Amino acid sequence: MIGGFATWRNIPIAFDQVDTGSATVQVANYLRVSPNTSSSPLAPNIEIGLYTEKTGKTTHTYGPRWSELTTGGGRTTAIKAGVNPTKPDKRNHTYMTVRQDSDNQWDVLYDFNKVGSTTKQLKVIGGNTNRIDVGLEVTGPKYINVPSIANRMQFMTGNKVWQQVATGNVAKSVTLPVCSTTHKPPSCFTTKLTDNSKFTQWTVSKPRRQAAAVTSPAAVPAAPTRSPDAAAADLPSTFNGVNQQALQACLENDPDSCLATVPGLSECVVTVRVCNAAALPSSGASEDAAGDADVSAADIRARAAAAFGVPDDALAVEPPASPAGPKTRSNAATGGSGDAAWTVTSTSSTTGLQRTDRRFDGFTARYSAETGALLEACWGDLCDAS
């Protein structure tokens, strides 16, 4: 396996409008590729997906990010490129990682454009076990309503052919009971695996019993969007060898088939890795789903302490460099370094953002000064990675 691909829609995810203190209340829907699991079941891996977190009584952040996790640490970066990446507008988005031709490291793509690269992944050895996952992780389920998400996934073979996973190689893991008359929301999942001889779709939701209570100002209605044909009319007919009109239509209707049906796309993602003209970073101000959040030092301190499992008195919180000055925006695909941000550091032992028992020495995290959204973070050895 030298590549992984997944797709789903940016569905609205709602949180109860109650004070949950410093508790982490978060949803992650992700693709994870573990390129070489021969040394450990918790081998280094790459994760890219959609993340939303409750940040206050009536606010939350929403958007994609990618992470590199290793036995020595990890790092994560918010993705600011793409079409409405921070809007729950039910638009299809794609998540991908592809191994570099001349190295053991992997490039990460969002909506078929490169947004970053790994630095510490293990060598892929022919015949060794590789693993690819797609799934939903919920922290604080009693406060969250997750509508049905239809996850579709493929992997790339060593000869650069995309394939679905054979049913015999698929395993399911569901850690909350299946919703039923005896196991009722909010502490249950509804799941369905669609497959014949090959894995086709993993559909999952986490319902909340009191549906009327889980509205949130952050879960804004879908913004009016133009048809794929109208959007494609403003784009070059071909971009890096990819038919852009065919790509936009495919993303809207059947993104799982795009690699096979859009002229030039499969070649582009394994060579140029910048293939979607509509999803390139723009020079305009980015939009955040959380709206006008009132972000204070206390908010950031509590959020970082909860996320990284470090006492709040063991953190150093540095305010944005020029809170009263002109605001700057990053045009980079990862969108981290150009945003005005709070910076939180600690030398204390932490699990990082990994959900394992491993601990690492210290972390650094940057949070948006406007919304409180996590922009980027590192922990352990990966804070030293170039």
MIKOL-927549 format. One record per residue (C-alpha): residue number from 1; residue in one letter; x, y, z. Coordinates in steps of 0.25 Angstrom, whole numbers, plus 2048, in hexadecimal, padded with zeros to 3 digits. Example, Ala and Ser with C-alpha at 12.3 -4.5 7.8 and 13.67 -1.06 7.14 Angstrom:
<torros>
torro i:1, aa:A, c1:831, c2:7EE, c3:81F;
torro i:2, aa:S, c1:837, c2:7FC, c3:81D;
</torros>
This chain:
<torros>
torro i:1, aa:M, c1:800, c2:800, c3:800;
torro i:2, aa:I, c1:806, c2:80D, c3:7FC;
torro i:3, aa:G, c1:7F9, c2:816, c3:7FD;
torro i:4, aa:G, c1:7EC, c2:818, c3:804;
torro i:5, aa:F, c1:7DF, c2:81F, c3:7FF;
torro i:6, aa:A, c1:7D2, c2:823, c3:806;
torro i:7, aa:T, c1:7C6, c2:82C, c3:804;
torro i:8, aa:W, c1:7BA, c2:831, c3:80B;
torro i:9, aa:R, c1:7B1, c2:83D, c3:80C;
torro i:10, aa:N, c1:7B3, c2:849, c3:816;
torro i:11, aa:I, c1:7A7, c2:846, c3:81E;
torro i:12, aa:P, c1:7A1, c2:84F, c3:829;
torro i:13, aa:I, c1:7A6, c2:84A, c3:837;
torro i:14, aa:A, c1:79E, c2:850, c3:843;
torro i:15, aa:F, c1:7A2, c2:851, c3:851;
torro i:16, aa:D, c1:799, c2:854, c3:85E;
torro i:17, aa:Q, c1:799, c2:862, c3:862;
torro i:18, aa:V, c1:79E, c2:860, c3:870;
torro i:19, aa:D, c1:7AA, c2:863, c3:878;
torro i:20, aa:T, c1:7B3, c2:857, c3:878;
torro i:21, aa:G, c1:7BF, c2:85D, c3:87F;
torro i:22, aa:S, c1:7CD, c2:859, c3:87A;
torro i:23, aa:A, c1:7C8, c2:84B, c3:875;
torro i:24, aa:T, c1:7CC, c2:848, c3:867;
torro i:25, aa:V, c1:7C0, c2:846, c3:85E;
torro i:26, aa:Q, c1:7C4, c2:843, c3:850;
torro i:27, aa:V, c1:7C0, c2:83B, c3:844;
torro i:28, aa:A, c1:7CB, c2:835, c3:83A;
torro i:29, aa:N, c1:7C7, c2:82F, c3:82D;
torro i:30, aa:Y, c1:7D4, c2:82A, c3:827;
torro i:31, aa:L, c1:7DD, c2:822, c3:81D;
torro i:32, aa:R, c1:7E9, c2:81C, c3:824;
torro i:33, aa:V, c1:7F4, c2:815, c3:81C;
torro i:34, aa:S, c1:7FF, c2:80D, c3:824;
torro i:35, aa:P, c1:809, c2:80A, c3:819;
torro i:36, aa:N, c1:811, c2:7FF, c3:821;
torro i:37, aa:T, c1:80B, c2:7F8, c3:82D;
torro i:38, aa:S, c1:816, c2:7ED, c3:82F;
torro i:39, aa:S, c1:81D, c2:7F4, c3:83B;
torro i:40, aa:S, c1:810, c2:7F7, c3:843;
torro i:41, aa:P, c1:801, c2:7F7, c3:842;
torro i:42, aa:L, c1:803, c2:806, c3:846;
torro i:43, aa:A, c1:80D, c2:809, c3:83A;
torro i:44, aa:P, c1:80F, c2:817, c3:834;
torro i:45, aa:N, c1:803, c2:81B, c3:82C;
torro i:46, aa:I, c1:7FD, c2:826, c3:824;
torro i:47, aa:E, c1:7EF, c2:82C, c3:827;
torro i:48, aa:I, c1:7E6, c2:835, c3:81F;
torro i:49, aa:G, c1:7D8, c2:839, c3:822;
torro i:50, aa:L, c1:7CD, c2:842, c3:827;
torro i:51, aa:Y, c1:7CD, c2:847, c3:835;
torro i:52, aa:T, c1:7C3, c2:84F, c3:83D;
torro i:53, aa:E, c1:7C5, c2:853, c3:84C;
torro i:54, aa:K, c1:7BC, c2:85A, c3:856;
torro i:55, aa:T, c1:7C3, c2:867, c3:85A;
torro i:56, aa:G, c1:7B9, c2:86D, c3:863;
torro i:57, aa:K, c1:7AA, c2:86D, c3:867;
torro i:58, aa:T, c1:7A5, c2:871, c3:859;
torro i:59, aa:T, c1:7B2, c2:870, c3:850;
torro i:60, aa:H, c1:7BA, c2:866, c3:849;
torro i:61, aa:T, c1:7C5, c2:864, c3:83F;
torro i:62, aa:Y, c1:7C3, c2:85C, c3:832;
torro i:63, aa:G, c1:7CD, c2:858, c3:827;
torro i:64, aa:P, c1:7D7, c2:84F, c3:821;
torro i:65, aa:R, c1:7E5, c2:84C, c3:826;
torro i:66, aa:W, c1:7F0, c2:842, c3:825;
torro i:67, aa:S, c1:7F9, c2:83B, c3:82F;
torro i:68, aa:E, c1:806, c2:833, c3:82F;
torro i:69, aa:L, c1:807, c2:82A, c3:83B;
torro i:70, aa:T, c1:814, c2:822, c3:83F;
torro i:71, aa:T, c1:819, c2:81A, c3:84B;
torro i:72, aa:G, c1:821, c2:827, c3:84F;
torro i:73, aa:G, c1:816, c2:831, c3:84D;
torro i:74, aa:G, c1:80D, c2:838, c3:843;
torro i:75, aa:R, c1:808, c2:844, c3:83C;
torro i:76, aa:T, c1:7FB, c2:849, c3:836;
torro i:77, aa:T, c1:7F8, c2:855, c3:82D;
torro i:78, aa:A, c1:7EA, c2:85B, c3:829;
torro i:79, aa:I, c1:7E7, c2:85B, c3:81A;
torro i:80, aa:K, c1:7E2, c2:869, c3:815;
torro i:81, aa:A, c1:7E2, c2:866, c3:806;
torro i:82, aa:G, c1:7D7, c2:860, c3:7FF;
torro i:83, aa:V, c1:7C8, c2:865, c3:7FC;
torro i:84, aa:N, c1:7C1, c2:868, c3:809;
torro i:85, aa:P, c1:7CA, c2:85F, c3:812;
torro i:86, aa:T, c1:7C5, c2:865, c3:81F;
torro i:87, aa:K, c1:7B6, c2:865, c3:81B;
torro i:88, aa:P, c1:7AC, c2:85A, c3:81D;
torro i:89, aa:D, c1:7A6, c2:85C, c3:810;
torro i:90, aa:K, c1:7A4, c2:84D, c3:80C;
torro i:91, aa:R, c1:7AF, c2:84E, c3:801;
torro i:92, aa:N, c1:7B7, c2:842, c3:7FE;
torro i:93, aa:H, c1:7C6, c2:843, c3:801;
torro i:94, aa:T, c1:7D1, c2:839, c3:7FF;
torro i:95, aa:Y, c1:7DD, c2:834, c3:808;
torro i:96, aa:M, c1:7E9, c2:82E, c3:803;
torro i:97, aa:T, c1:7F8, c2:82A, c3:806;
torro i:98, aa:V, c1:802, c2:825, c3:7FC;
torro i:99, aa:R, c1:810, c2:820, c3:7FE;
torro i:100, aa:Q, c1:81B, c2:828, c3:7F7;
torro i:101, aa:D, c1:822, c2:821, c3:7EC;
torro i:102, aa:S, c1:830, c2:824, c3:7F1;
torro i:103, aa:D, c1:82E, c2:823, c3:800;
torro i:104, aa:N, c1:827, c2:81B, c3:80B;
torro i:105, aa:Q, c1:81F, c2:828, c3:80E;
torro i:106, aa:W, c1:811, c2:82B, c3:80A;
torro i:107, aa:D, c1:809, c2:837, c3:804;
torro i:108, aa:V, c1:7FC, c2:83B, c3:809;
torro i:109, aa:L, c1:7F1, c2:840, c3:800;
torro i:110, aa:Y, c1:7E3, c2:846, c3:803;
torro i:111, aa:D, c1:7D9, c2:848, c3:7F7;
torro i:112, aa:F, c1:7E5, c2:842, c3:7EE;
torro i:113, aa:N, c1:7EF, c2:84D, c3:7F2;
torro i:114, aa:K, c1:7FB, c2:84B, c3:7FA;
torro i:115, aa:V, c1:7FA, c2:852, c3:808;
torro i:116, aa:G, c1:807, c2:84C, c3:80F;
torro i:117, aa:S, c1:811, c2:840, c3:810;
torro i:118, aa:T, c1:815, c2:837, c3:81B;
torro i:119, aa:T, c1:823, c2:837, c3:821;
torro i:120, aa:K, c1:824, c2:82A, c3:82A;
torro i:121, aa:Q, c1:81D, c2:81F, c3:823;
torro i:122, aa:L, c1:823, c2:811, c3:823;
torro i:123, aa:K, c1:828, c2:80A, c3:816;
torro i:124, aa:V, c1:81D, c2:802, c3:80E;
torro i:125, aa:I, c1:823, c2:7F4, c3:80C;
torro i:126, aa:G, c1:81C, c2:7EB, c3:802;
torro i:127, aa:G, c1:815, c2:7E0, c3:809;
torro i:128, aa:N, c1:813, c2:7E7, c3:817;
torro i:129, aa:T, c1:806, c2:7EA, c3:81D;
torro i:130, aa:N, c1:800, c2:7F7, c3:819;
torro i:131, aa:R, c1:7F3, c2:7FD, c3:81F;
torro i:132, aa:I, c1:7E9, c2:807, c3:81A;
torro i:133, aa:D, c1:7DD, c2:80C, c3:823;
torro i:134, aa:V, c1:7D1, c2:815, c3:821;
torro i:135, aa:G, c1:7C8, c2:818, c3:82C;
torro i:136, aa:L, c1:7C1, c2:821, c3:837;
torro i:137, aa:E, c1:7C7, c2:825, c3:844;
torro i:138, aa:V, c1:7BE, c2:82C, c3:84E;
torro i:139, aa:T, c1:7C3, c2:832, c3:85C;
torro i:140, aa:G, c1:7B7, c2:836, c3:865;
torro i:141, aa:P, c1:7AC, c2:82F, c3:85E;
torro i:142, aa:K, c1:7A1, c2:834, c3:867;
torro i:143, aa:Y, c1:7A3, c2:842, c3:862;
torro i:144, aa:I, c1:7A3, c2:83F, c3:853;
torro i:145, aa:N, c1:79A, c2:83C, c3:847;
torro i:146, aa:V, c1:7A1, c2:836, c3:83B;
torro i:147, aa:P, c1:798, c2:833, c3:82F;
torro i:148, aa:S, c1:79B, c2:828, c3:825;
torro i:149, aa:I, c1:7A9, c2:829, c3:81F;
torro i:150, aa:A, c1:7AB, c2:820, c3:812;
torro i:151, aa:N, c1:7BA, c2:81C, c3:812;
torro i:152, aa:R, c1:7C0, c2:817, c3:805;
torro i:153, aa:M, c1:7CF, c2:812, c3:804;
torro i:154, aa:Q, c1:7D9, c2:80C, c3:7FB;
torro i:155, aa:F, c1:7E8, c2:809, c3:7FB;
torro i:156, aa:M, c1:7F3, c2:80A, c3:7F1;
torro i:157, aa:T, c1:7FB, c2:7FD, c3:7EE;
torro i:158, aa:G, c1:80A, c2:7FE, c3:7EB;
torro i:159, aa:N, c1:808, c2:7FF, c3:7DC;
torro i:160, aa:K, c1:7FF, c2:80C, c3:7DE;
torro i:161, aa:V, c1:7F2, c2:806, c3:7DC;
torro i:162, aa:W, c1:7E6, c2:80A, c3:7E5;
torro i:163, aa:Q, c1:7DE, c2:7FE, c3:7EB;
torro i:164, aa:Q, c1:7D3, c2:7FC, c3:7F5;
torro i:165, aa:V, c1:7D7, c2:7F3, c3:801;
torro i:166, aa:A, c1:7D2, c2:7E4, c3:800;
torro i:167, aa:T, c1:7C7, c2:7E1, c3:80A;
torro i:168, aa:G, c1:7D0, c2:7D6, c3:80F;
torro i:169, aa:N, c1:7DA, c2:7E0, c3:814;
torro i:170, aa:V, c1:7D0, c2:7E9, c3:81B;
torro i:171, aa:A, c1:7CE, c2:7EA, c3:82A;
torro i:172, aa:K, c1:7C4, c2:7F2, c3:831;
torro i:173, aa:S, c1:7C5, c2:7F8, c3:83F;
torro i:174, aa:V, c1:7BA, c2:7FF, c3:846;
torro i:175, aa:T, c1:7BC, c2:803, c3:855;
torro i:176, aa:L, c1:7AE, c2:808, c3:858;
torro i:177, aa:P, c1:7A2, c2:7FF, c3:858;
torro i:178, aa:V, c1:79A, c2:7FF, c3:84B;
torro i:179, aa:C, c1:78E, c2:808, c3:84D;
torro i:180, aa:S, c1:781, c2:800, c3:850;
torro i:181, aa:T, c1:775, c2:7FF, c3:85A;
torro i:182, aa:T, c1:77F, c2:7FB, c3:865;
torro i:183, aa:H, c1:78B, c2:804, c3:861;
torro i:184, aa:K, c1:785, c2:812, c3:85F;
torro i:185, aa:P, c1:78C, c2:81F, c3:85B;
torro i:186, aa:P, c1:795, c2:826, c3:85E;
torro i:187, aa:S, c1:79E, c2:81B, c3:862;
torro i:188, aa:C, c1:79D, c2:812, c3:855;
torro i:189, aa:F, c1:7A1, c2:812, c3:846;
torro i:190, aa:T, c1:799, c2:80E, c3:83A;
torro i:191, aa:T, c1:7A2, c2:807, c3:830;
torro i:192, aa:K, c1:7A1, c2:800, c3:822;
torro i:193, aa:L, c1:7AC, c2:7F9, c3:81A;
torro i:194, aa:T, c1:7A8, c2:7F9, c3:80B;
torro i:195, aa:D, c1:7B0, c2:7EE, c3:804;
torro i:196, aa:N, c1:7AF, c2:7E2, c3:7FA;
torro i:197, aa:S, c1:7BD, c2:7DD, c3:7F7;
torro i:198, aa:K, c1:7C3, c2:7EA, c3:7FA;
torro i:199, aa:F, c1:7C1, c2:7F5, c3:805;
torro i:200, aa:T, c1:7B8, c2:800, c3:7FF;
torro i:201, aa:Q, c1:7B3, c2:809, c3:80A;
torro i:202, aa:W, c1:7B4, c2:80A, c3:819;
torro i:203, aa:T, c1:7A8, c2:813, c3:81E;
torro i:204, aa:V, c1:7A8, c2:817, c3:82C;
torro i:205, aa:S, c1:7A0, c2:821, c3:835;
torro i:206, aa:K, c1:7A0, c2:825, c3:844;
torro i:207, aa:P, c1:791, c2:82A, c3:847;
torro i:208, aa:R, c1:78D, c2:833, c3:852;
torro i:209, aa:R, c1:780, c2:830, c3:859;
torro i:210, aa:Q, c1:77B, c2:83E, c3:85B;
torro i:211, aa:A, c1:77D, c2:843, c3:84C;
torro i:212, aa:A, c1:776, c2:850, c3:84F;
torro i:213, aa:A, c1:781, c2:853, c3:859;
torro i:214, aa:V, c1:78D, c2:852, c3:850;
torro i:215, aa:T, c1:78C, c2:85E, c3:847;
torro i:216, aa:S, c1:798, c2:867, c3:847;
torro i:217, aa:P, c1:79B, c2:875, c3:841;
torro i:218, aa:A, c1:7A8, c2:86F, c3:83B;
torro i:219, aa:A, c1:7A0, c2:864, c3:833;
torro i:220, aa:V, c1:79C, c2:86E, c3:829;
torro i:221, aa:P, c1:793, c2:86A, c3:81D;
torro i:222, aa:A, c1:799, c2:866, c3:811;
torro i:223, aa:A, c1:79E, c2:872, c3:809;
torro i:224, aa:P, c1:798, c2:874, c3:7FB;
torro i:225, aa:T, c1:7A1, c2:86E, c3:7F1;
torro i:226, aa:R, c1:7A2, c2:86E, c3:7E2;
torro i:227, aa:S, c1:7A0, c2:861, c3:7DA;
torro i:228, aa:P, c1:7AD, c2:85A, c3:7D6;
torro i:229, aa:D, c1:7AB, c2:85F, c3:7C8;
torro i:230, aa:A, c1:7AB, c2:86D, c3:7CC;
torro i:231, aa:A, c1:7B7, c2:86C, c3:7D5;
torro i:232, aa:A, c1:7BF, c2:865, c3:7CB;
torro i:233, aa:A, c1:7BC, c2:870, c3:7C1;
torro i:234, aa:D, c1:7C5, c2:879, c3:7C8;
torro i:235, aa:L, c1:7D1, c2:86F, c3:7C8;
torro i:236, aa:P, c1:7DB, c2:86B, c3:7BD;
torro i:237, aa:S, c1:7D6, c2:85F, c3:7B5;
torro i:238, aa:T, c1:7E2, c2:858, c3:7B9;
torro i:239, aa:F, c1:7EB, c2:859, c3:7C5;
torro i:240, aa:N, c1:7F8, c2:851, c3:7C6;
torro i:241, aa:G, c1:7F2, c2:847, c3:7BC;
torro i:242, aa:V, c1:7E4, c2:846, c3:7C4;
torro i:243, aa:N, c1:7D7, c2:849, c3:7BD;
torro i:244, aa:Q, c1:7D2, c2:853, c3:7C7;
torro i:245, aa:Q, c1:7C3, c2:853, c3:7C3;
torro i:246, aa:A, c1:7C3, c2:844, c3:7C4;
torro i:247, aa:L, c1:7CA, c2:844, c3:7D2;
torro i:248, aa:Q, c1:7C0, c2:84E, c3:7D8;
torro i:249, aa:A, c1:7B4, c2:846, c3:7D3;
torro i:250, aa:C, c1:7BA, c2:83A, c3:7D8;
torro i:251, aa:L, c1:7BD, c2:840, c3:7E6;
torro i:252, aa:E, c1:7AE, c2:844, c3:7E7;
torro i:253, aa:N, c1:7A8, c2:837, c3:7E3;
torro i:254, aa:D, c1:7B1, c2:82B, c3:7E4;
torro i:255, aa:P, c1:7BF, c2:82F, c3:7EA;
torro i:256, aa:D, c1:7C2, c2:820, c3:7ED;
torro i:257, aa:S, c1:7C3, c2:81E, c3:7DE;
torro i:258, aa:C, c1:7CB, c2:82A, c3:7DA;
torro i:259, aa:L, c1:7D9, c2:824, c3:7DA;
torro i:260, aa:A, c1:7D4, c2:81A, c3:7CF;
torro i:261, aa:T, c1:7CB, c2:823, c3:7C7;
torro i:262, aa:V, c1:7D1, c2:831, c3:7C7;
torro i:263, aa:P, c1:7DB, c2:833, c3:7BB;
torro i:264, aa:G, c1:7E9, c2:835, c3:7C1;
torro i:265, aa:L, c1:7E5, c2:834, c3:7D0;
torro i:266, aa:S, c1:7EC, c2:827, c3:7D3;
torro i:267, aa:E, c1:7F9, c2:82B, c3:7CD;
torro i:268, aa:C, c1:7F9, c2:839, c3:7D3;
torro i:269, aa:V, c1:7F7, c2:834, c3:7E1;
torro i:270, aa:V, c1:803, c2:82B, c3:7E1;
torro i:271, aa:T, c1:80C, c2:835, c3:7D9;
torro i:272, aa:V, c1:808, c2:844, c3:7DA;
torro i:273, aa:R, c1:7FF, c2:842, c3:7E6;
torro i:274, aa:V, c1:7F8, c2:850, c3:7E4;
torro i:275, aa:C, c1:7EC, c2:84C, c3:7DB;
torro i:276, aa:N, c1:7E0, c2:854, c3:7DF;
torro i:277, aa:A, c1:7E0, c2:863, c3:7DB;
torro i:278, aa:A, c1:7D3, c2:866, c3:7E2;
torro i:279, aa:A, c1:7D9, c2:862, c3:7F0;
torro i:280, aa:L, c1:7E6, c2:86A, c3:7EF;
torro i:281, aa:P, c1:7E9, c2:874, c3:7FA;
torro i:282, aa:S, c1:7E3, c2:881, c3:7F7;
torro i:283, aa:S, c1:7E9, c2:88F, c3:7FC;
torro i:284, aa:G, c1:7DB, c2:893, c3:802;
torro i:285, aa:A, c1:7D9, c2:891, c3:811;
torro i:286, aa:S, c1:7D5, c2:884, c3:816;
torro i:287, aa:E, c1:7C8, c2:881, c3:81C;
torro i:288, aa:D, c1:7C6, c2:879, c3:829;
torro i:289, aa:A, c1:7BA, c2:871, c3:82D;
torro i:290, aa:A, c1:7BB, c2:876, c3:83B;
torro i:291, aa:G, c1:7B7, c2:885, c3:838;
torro i:292, aa:D, c1:7BB, c2:890, c3:842;
torro i:293, aa:A, c1:7C0, c2:888, c3:84D;
torro i:294, aa:D, c1:7C5, c2:88F, c3:85A;
torro i:295, aa:V, c1:7D2, c2:889, c3:85C;
torro i:296, aa:S, c1:7DA, c2:88C, c3:869;
torro i:297, aa:A, c1:7E7, c2:887, c3:86F;
torro i:298, aa:A, c1:7DF, c2:87F, c3:879;
torro i:299, aa:D, c1:7D7, c2:878, c3:86E;
torro i:300, aa:I, c1:7E3, c2:874, c3:866;
torro i:301, aa:R, c1:7EA, c2:86F, c3:873;
torro i:302, aa:A, c1:7DE, c2:866, c3:877;
torro i:303, aa:R, c1:7DD, c2:861, c3:869;
torro i:304, aa:A, c1:7EC, c2:85D, c3:868;
torro i:305, aa:A, c1:7EC, c2:857, c3:875;
torro i:306, aa:A, c1:7E1, c2:84E, c3:872;
torro i:307, aa:A, c1:7E5, c2:84A, c3:864;
torro i:308, aa:F, c1:7F4, c2:847, c3:868;
torro i:309, aa:G, c1:7F1, c2:841, c3:876;
torro i:310, aa:V, c1:7FA, c2:84B, c3:87D;
torro i:311, aa:P, c1:7F6, c2:853, c3:88A;
torro i:312, aa:D, c1:7F3, c2:862, c3:886;
torro i:313, aa:D, c1:7FD, c2:867, c3:890;
torro i:314, aa:A, c1:808, c2:860, c3:888;
torro i:315, aa:L, c1:805, c2:868, c3:87B;
torro i:316, aa:A, c1:80B, c2:874, c3:875;
torro i:317, aa:V, c1:801, c2:87D, c3:86D;
torro i:318, aa:E, c1:806, c2:887, c3:864;
torro i:319, aa:P, c1:7FC, c2:891, c3:85E;
torro i:320, aa:P, c1:7FC, c2:895, c3:84F;
torro i:321, aa:A, c1:808, c2:89D, c3:84B;
torro i:322, aa:S, c1:800, c2:8A9, c3:847;
torro i:323, aa:P, c1:7F1, c2:8A8, c3:84C;
torro i:324, aa:A, c1:7EE, c2:8B6, c3:848;
torro i:325, aa:G, c1:7F6, c2:8B7, c3:83B;
torro i:326, aa:P, c1:7F2, c2:8B3, c3:82D;
torro i:327, aa:K, c1:7ED, c2:8A5, c3:82C;
torro i:328, aa:T, c1:7F5, c2:89C, c3:823;
torro i:329, aa:R, c1:7F0, c2:88F, c3:81B;
torro i:330, aa:S, c1:7F9, c2:883, c3:816;
torro i:331, aa:N, c1:7F7, c2:880, c3:808;
torro i:332, aa:A, c1:7FE, c2:872, c3:80A;
torro i:333, aa:A, c1:7F6, c2:866, c3:809;
torro i:334, aa:T, c1:7F8, c2:862, c3:817;
torro i:335, aa:G, c1:7F4, c2:870, c3:81B;
torro i:336, aa:G, c1:7FC, c2:870, c3:829;
torro i:337, aa:S, c1:807, c2:87A, c3:82A;
torro i:338, aa:G, c1:800, c2:886, c3:824;
torro i:339, aa:D, c1:7F4, c2:887, c3:82E;
torro i:340, aa:A, c1:7F5, c2:88F, c3:83A;
torro i:341, aa:A, c1:7F6, c2:885, c3:845;
torro i:342, aa:W, c1:7F7, c2:882, c3:854;
torro i:343, aa:T, c1:803, c2:879, c3:856;
torro i:344, aa:V, c1:803, c2:86E, c3:862;
torro i:345, aa:T, c1:80F, c2:867, c3:866;
torro i:346, aa:S, c1:812, c2:85D, c3:871;
torro i:347, aa:T, c1:81E, c2:854, c3:875;
torro i:348, aa:S, c1:815, c2:84A, c3:87D;
torro i:349, aa:S, c1:812, c2:83C, c3:879;
torro i:350, aa:T, c1:806, c2:83B, c3:86F;
torro i:351, aa:T, c1:7FF, c2:831, c3:867;
torro i:352, aa:G, c1:7FE, c2:83B, c3:85C;
torro i:353, aa:L, c1:7F2, c2:83A, c3:853;
torro i:354, aa:Q, c1:7F4, c2:82B, c3:852;
torro i:355, aa:R, c1:7EA, c2:822, c3:859;
torro i:356, aa:T, c1:7F4, c2:818, c3:85E;
torro i:357, aa:D, c1:7FB, c2:816, c3:86C;
torro i:358, aa:R, c1:808, c2:81B, c3:866;
torro i:359, aa:R, c1:80E, c2:828, c3:86C;
torro i:360, aa:F, c1:817, c2:832, c3:866;
torro i:361, aa:D, c1:820, c2:83E, c3:86B;
torro i:362, aa:G, c1:819, c2:84B, c3:869;
torro i:363, aa:F, c1:810, c2:851, c3:85E;
torro i:364, aa:T, c1:80E, c2:85E, c3:856;
torro i:365, aa:A, c1:800, c2:862, c3:851;
torro i:366, aa:R, c1:7FB, c2:86F, c3:849;
torro i:367, aa:Y, c1:7EC, c2:873, c3:84A;
torro i:368, aa:S, c1:7E5, c2:87D, c3:841;
torro i:369, aa:A, c1:7E4, c2:88B, c3:848;
torro i:370, aa:E, c1:7D7, c2:88D, c3:842;
torro i:371, aa:T, c1:7D0, c2:87F, c3:844;
torro i:372, aa:G, c1:7D8, c2:877, c3:84D;
torro i:373, aa:A, c1:7D9, c2:86C, c3:843;
torro i:374, aa:L, c1:7E6, c2:864, c3:843;
torro i:375, aa:L, c1:7EF, c2:868, c3:838;
torro i:376, aa:E, c1:7FB, c2:85F, c3:83A;
torro i:377, aa:A, c1:802, c2:857, c3:846;
torro i:378, aa:C, c1:80E, c2:84E, c3:848;
torro i:379, aa:W, c1:812, c2:845, c3:854;
torro i:380, aa:G, c1:81E, c2:83D, c3:857;
torro i:381, aa:D, c1:829, c2:83B, c3:84D;
torro i:382, aa:L, c1:820, c2:840, c3:842;
torro i:383, aa:C, c1:822, c2:84E, c3:847;
torro i:384, aa:D, c1:830, c2:84D, c3:842;
torro i:385, aa:A, c1:82C, c2:848, c3:834;
torro i:386, aa:S, c1:830, c2:851, c3:829;
</torros>
